[in-house]
Amino acid sequence: MYTVVFKGHEQLASDAGFIPLAWTYRQFPDQESYVRIIDPVPKKVAILCSLNNPDTKIFPVIMVAQTLRRLGAEHITLIAPYFGYLRQDLEFSPGEAISAEIFGQLISQYIDHMVTIDPHLHRIHSFDEILTIPSTVMRADTRLANYVKTHIVNPLIIGPDGESLQWVERIAKQLNAPYIIAHKTRTGDKNVTITIDDLSPYTGCNVVLVDDVISTGHTLYQTAKAVQHPNLTILAVHAVFADDAYALLRSVSSHIVTTDTIVHVTNGISVAPILKADRHTPP
Ligand code: R5P
């Protein structure tokens, strides 16, 4: 499918077999965005842009979508391998914005079909609860499981909290490996406490910590501390890595691997085979 590929996703787009549509993006000196679509616009077209740092990306995505529309696009698919703003999915304290709903409603106004990978759906059970357009949700667990299979013998898969269970369980099942879920208490963005059951039955296993998102890194940092294993691997789907998260995790593991849903130095697993599957092609 002809695709407007945002910066950083060129390799992913090429590996997934998308045909790039020529376009230009730049910022004016005052940081306002400039968008120009250069190629003729087909009726069905996609935009490939991960929605990490969503505040800086969403307006350029809307500008691209509206320009494609004006130039003849009748069906626009947004392929956002990472979909941001999903963790604030509730009014936890009175008066808080429910960001997931607002973000989903905004995107639905400009796009016809949404494609993403492993969205952090916790209290929201389906994308349909926040989007008013059809969506396709893909999973990266098979890619993570393949990585473990080819790089780590005798793995013990550990998830930091109940929310990670869905990834941990799927990966462990594909590997026929044991798994454990730790217990997390979060009292602030960077304040996380982790407790974990006795690991002595797993002496001799190679520990693999698995989570969907690394943001501040404190969840997996505290999990690594609780596990106290000298040589552990950290695997995650989405490499958000806010602030000093990478340095923090490097202090507990020299083997950190993520997928390329978000461009980062730790990318070692491509999601191109998932996106290549033609499932997101609109009817
Ligand atoms: C939350 O429940 C997610 O599954 C991750 O555990 C969380 O987003 C990681 O955040 P951080 O890296 O900031 O601890």
Residues whose N, C-alpha, C, O or C-beta is under 5 A from the ligand:
A	BS01	R5P	E163 D189 D211 D212 V213 I214 S215 T216 G217 H218 T219
